[in-house]
Amino acid sequence: MSAPSPPERESNFDSAKDRARLKRSGAVHFVMVMGAVTLWGAADAWAASTGWVLAKTVAMANAVIAAVIISSTLHEWGHFVGARLSGATAPALKKPVRHFFMFDFPFESNDKRQFLWMSLGGILVPWALVALTPLLVPIDSASRALLLAAFVAQAVTVSYFEVPVVLRARGGGEPKEELGRQLRAGALVTGRYVGLAAGAVVWLAA
């Protein structure tokens, strides 16, 4: 979901300032994603060229790290794009919070339709990564299979937490209340375990 609300919100929206903040967050996220892809690619190539157990282990560890960084980053941008496409008030933050959160979504300034668009954007992007990975990367080694499995784990975790919120909001619930209800139920933690289990199944199958 979007970032926790900042302690103090700015009263006046400044489009030039907003664009500058988006560029700053975009630059940070671009470096994060490219660094993760490059490190995993180098480790995977090292493993493929040597066959060393050490190299394979490093490649698998980097696959998980890369998947988490890529999926988490694009997940938040999916939320942001969904929010902006719906016309929601979704100002960019001065800098990313906890590495990934880069915009605010004030519930009192947005309606349910805008919340649903914002939510669906973040839900769909991780699954798009799952669908694209086998098309872009041959799943023919342990680290490549683990990359796909980690993307699946991320997508399942997101869906486990966010889909029930979307469904209840569509059914008449208030988005902010439904989000709080899901957090209080511990769905975020449970979703991580469900995601890990799904990823493990995919990795073993692949």
PEQUI-V596917 format. One record per backbone hydrogen bond with DSSP energy under -1.0 kcal/mol. CO is the residue of the C=O (numbers start at 0). NH is the residue of the N-H. If there is no record, write none. Layout:
BEGIN
{{CO;NH} {CO;NH}}
END
This chain:
BEGIN
{{13;17} {14;18} {15;19} {16;20} {17;21} {18;22} {19;23} {20;24} {21;25} {22;26} {23;27} {24;28} {25;29} {26;30} {27;31} {28;32} {29;33} {30;34} {31;35} {32;36} {33;37} {34;38} {35;39} {36;40} {37;41} {38;42} {39;43} {40;44} {41;45} {42;46} {43;47} {44;48} {45;49} {46;50} {51;55} {52;56} {53;57} {54;58} {55;59} {56;60} {57;61} {58;62} {59;63} {60;64} {61;65} {62;66} {63;67} {64;68} {65;69} {66;70} {67;71} {68;72} {69;73} {70;74} {71;75} {72;76} {73;77} {74;78} {75;79} {76;80} {77;81} {78;82} {79;83} {80;84} {81;85} {82;87} {83;86} {90;103} {96;100} {97;99} {100;96} {101;92} {102;2} {105;108} {110;114} {111;115} {112;116} {113;117} {114;118} {115;119} {116;120} {117;121} {118;122} {119;123} {120;124} {123;127} {124;128} {125;129} {126;130} {127;131} {128;132} {131;135} {132;136} {137;139} {140;144} {141;145} {142;146} {143;147} {144;148} {145;149} {146;150} {147;151} {148;152} {149;153} {150;154} {151;155} {152;156} {153;157} {154;158} {155;159} {156;160} {157;161} {158;162} {161;165} {162;166} {163;167} {164;168} {165;169} {166;170} {167;172} {168;171} {173;177} {174;178} {175;179} {176;180} {177;181} {178;182} {179;183} {180;184} {181;186} {182;185} {185;189} {186;190} {187;191} {188;192} {189;193} {190;194} {191;195} {192;196} {193;197} {194;198} {195;199} {196;200} {197;201} {198;202} {199;203} {200;204} {201;205}}
END
